[in-house]
Amino acid sequence: MPGLSVRRSLPVFSDAAFDWSAYWASQTDLFLFFAEVSKVSDGKLYNQMRGSSDYLTVAGAAGSYTFQCPNTADYIAADYDYLWFQIDTSQRTVTEAELIGYDFQATPIKYDDADPYTLRWIAIRKSGVTFAGTDKIKLYQSFYLPILWDGTLNAYGHIKGNRYAWNPWRPPDEVIEYCTGLVTPLSDDQTLKLNTFVRNLKIDLGIDNLSDIFDCMYILAGETEESSLKNIVKNAHHCTNISATIFTALEGFTGDGIADSLLTNYIPSTDGVNYVLNDAGFGIYARTTRVAGTQASGGANVGRLRLYPLRGAALAAGEVNSAAVYFTFPAADCLGMTSIFRDGAHSCYGAKNKTLSTVTDIVSTAVLASNVYLLSYSLTLFDSIQISFAYLSKSLNQAQMNSLFDNFEAYMDSNGKGVVS
């Protein structure tokens, strides 16, 4: 299908007689690389930019090509999307399916509007370049860019048969920081799943940054133990496995009910930004259950924070910034997400997956002044379940709780590890 009909009343720069390939190959102030894919030869796609002699290395056949760009400082610096290089700057092999399946701000791609979506051009903009004014119009029109290529509706773009929404490849800022500095880099597949989880959660919650609501978020069911202990909200309050708690990739950490525990290195009274006296939330996601008992996560000192995923017959329990008084709410087992919240001086409630409990009038006394532990309550009560996720935040309402649960369950399901149908 051609572009939007409103183009008839808009400036049009493209026409059949104009050689757009020659035009873009001359724009050395804009592009580092430009080439027509039809010119692949002997496993190379040479750069058509004026004065260039480098090339993309190509493998496979047309329709299923793979590409690698030159492994140089200029190309690494230009790779704003982290498409050609991973966050640790290790080189990637890029597939043709990726190029037509995602939107790249640093790598404009031209491909046909309809099936089979033949790939026509590959370009890589120079580091620091942004497209505006007539340059942006020309880019949209000549590259057949999707109307939502940069996340905002652009009438100069094309309606693509394979694209119904903006689908950026670039990781959210939180994922970039989360992956930076890892001794063992995450796989492409895991990075994309984290991208999806974080991006969709922020969209659903209507926030620009996870730190708008959360202080800590631990994706304990990560690909590596190293990454799973990191706080994805900010570069602070990372967990410490203080007692050789057992880690299982993509599932989480399992306690022994005797001594195993994770230390969050987060003290709410001094580290809390969103978690405060009368606006606080704490939750975990469990993959396994157990018989009812006194096992809990949290901390005790001035003020208390305690979460029992199962306490008593068909009940969960918790206390938030209160004295040694807890409230209970229905929970047949530990499976899924159990959370506790305070949204006022006299207002506490809990949640099991997407069901909120009734509000209980328990007065707030103080914000916890000691570390928060996972799989133990201040190293006194220890839990034996396997947990995949934990967070500390503002209080969440029903819609926010639903979004958090749905997005994390989707992440777990993407790895075949979810436990809630």
Secondary structure, DSSP 4 states (H G I P E B T S, - for coil): --B-GGGGGS-----TTS-HHHHHHT-TTTEEEEEEGGG-BTTEEE--STT---EEEEES-TTS-EEE---SHHHHHH-TTSSSB-TT--B-PEEHHHHHHSB-SSS-EEE-SSTT--EEEEEEEPTT----HHHHHHHHHHHT-BTTTTSS--TTSB--TT-SS--B-SPPHHHHHHHTT-SSPPPHHHHHHHHHHHHHHHHHHT-SSGGGTEEEEE--S-SSHHHHTSBSSSSS---EE-S--EEETTTEEE--SSS--EE----HHHH-SS-BTTBEEEEEEES----S-S--EEEESSSEEEEESS-STTEEEEEESSSS--EEEE-SSS-EEEEEEEEETTEEEEEETTEEPPPB---------S--EESEETTTEE--SEEEEEEEES---HHHHHHHHHHHHHHHHHTT-----
